[in-house]
Amino acid sequence: MPTLEELTTQVRAAVGADSGLGKSLKLNLKSDGVIFIDGGTVSNEDLPADLTITISLENLLALGAGTLKPAYALMVGKMRCSDMGLLMSLEEPLTALISRFV
């Protein structure tokens, strides 16, 4: 399993000049830390974001690999989000982004 630093580097490479989300995103990886994405900026700063997804590193990797479906993860409590409407509107670009860095 990658460290937070390794994953942040992978996220930075996947995001490139722009994440394509049009909103800021914080991945709260619980005890492993946070990854904050805003446009082309990727950091480990715990900043306010338009959308915060709380998920374990293990489950994030499973989402990216396609072995865990987002709807199921939400239903069983493996993933939480700060704004369900925003999450649903960003589902396609967010899924594509996660699959590129995991």
Secondary structure, DSSP 8 states (H G I E B T S, - for coil): ---HHHHHHHHHHHHTT--S-SS-EEEE-GGG-EEEEETTEEE------SEEEEE-HHHHHHHHHTSS-HHHHHHTTSEEES-HHHHHHTHHHHHHHHHHH-
